[in-house]
Amino acid sequence: MDFSELIYQRFSSRNYDQKPVEDKKLKQVLEAARMAPTAANKQPFQLIVIPTETRKQELLRIYDRPWFVEAPYVICACGLPEKGWVRHKYDGKNYTLVDVAIAVDHLTLQAAELGLGTCWIAAFDPEAAREVLSLPEQVVPVAFTPLGYPKDAAGEKQRKPLSELVRYDNW
């Protein structure tokens, strides 16, 4: 499948099969995140791979939708702001959140190419995530996604037209 097909076929799955994810595919998905570009190649992120089989109740404290724990894995993408690149010269902007987002995007696209489903989740309880995953203070949970074989299929994507998203030459 070429990249254009992939970006149209990827979707947020909210219904997962219990079929195990092969170790080879899990590694490919994680490798895709590792290869994502990051500011100054700092890679200020960590991925926590959580098998859901024995942790469903704990994980539901983080995000309380039953489908969140249907897949064999949930992955938490964490940022390490102290290790991120900072635009010191101008405004002090720390790019860790951008870097984590790029890594998760690579992860979700690789998963889709392999026939796996994901769903980017930002509406989680960060304090519950800290407790359940024993996160150190300097680690920021940024996003979660289930990882497994989807039972649902992509619907029609609702996206704004380019004319509402793109400007040329200036604002």
VENWO-V880828 format. One record per backbone hydrogen bond with DSSP energy under -0.5 kcal/mol. NH is the residue of the N-H (numbers start at 0). CO is the residue of the C=O. E is the energy in kcal/mol with one decimal. If there is no record, write none. Layout:
NH,CO,E / NH,CO,E
//
This chain:
5,1,-2.2 / 6,2,-2.5 / 7,3,-1.3 / 8,4,-2.2 / 9,5,-2.2 / 12,10,-0.9 / 12,117,-2.6 / 16,148,-3.3 / 21,19,-0.5 / 25,21,-2.4 / 26,22,-2.6 / 27,23,-2.0 / 28,24,-2.3 / 29,25,-2.3 / 30,26,-2.7 / 31,27,-2.0 / 32,28,-1.5 / 33,29,-2.1 / 34,30,-1.9 / 35,32,-1.3 / 40,37,-2.6 / 41,38,-1.8 / 44,42,-1.7 / 45,77,-1.8 / 47,75,-2.7 / 48,46,-0.6 / 49,47,-0.6 / 49,73,-3.0 / 50,48,-0.6 / 51,71,-2.4 / 54,51,-1.3 / 55,51,-0.8 / 58,54,-2.8 / 59,55,-2.1 / 60,56,-0.6 / 60,57,-1.2 / 61,57,-0.6 / 61,58,-1.0 / 62,58,-1.8 / 64,62,-0.7 / 65,63,-0.5 / 67,64,-1.8 / 68,65,-1.3 / 69,66,-1.3 / 70,66,-0.6 / 72,146,-1.5 / 73,49,-2.1 / 74,144,-3.3 / 75,47,-2.5 / 76,74,-0.5 / 76,142,-3.2 / 77,45,-3.0 / 77,75,-0.6 / 78,139,-3.2 / 79,43,-2.5 / 82,79,-2.5 / 83,79,-0.6 / 83,80,-0.9 / 86,92,-2.7 / 87,85,-2.0 / 89,86,-0.7 / 90,86,-1.3 / 91,86,-2.5 / 92,86,-0.6 / 94,84,-2.7 / 98,94,-2.5 / 99,95,-2.6 / 100,96,-2.1 / 101,97,-2.3 / 102,98,-2.1 / 103,99,-2.6 / 104,100,-2.3 / 105,101,-2.4 / 106,102,-2.3 / 107,103,-2.7 / 108,104,-2.3 / 109,105,-2.5 / 110,106,-2.3 / 111,107,-2.1 / 112,108,-2.2 / 113,109,-1.5 / 114,111,-1.6 / 115,110,-3.1 / 116,147,-4.5 / 117,10,-0.7 / 120,143,-2.7 / 121,119,-0.5 / 123,121,-1.3 / 124,61,-2.7 / 125,123,-0.9 / 128,124,-2.3 / 129,125,-2.3 / 130,126,-2.2 / 131,127,-3.1 / 132,128,-2.2 / 133,129,-0.5 / 133,130,-0.8 / 134,129,-1.8 / 138,135,-1.8 / 139,78,-2.7 / 140,138,-0.6 / 141,76,-2.8 / 142,76,-1.5 / 143,120,-2.0 / 144,74,-1.8 / 146,72,-2.6 / 147,116,-1.5 / 149,147,-0.5 / 150,14,-3.5 / 151,14,-1.1 / 158,156,-0.8 / 163,160,-1.9 / 164,160,-0.5 / 164,161,-1.7 / 165,161,-2.3 / 169,167,-1.7
//
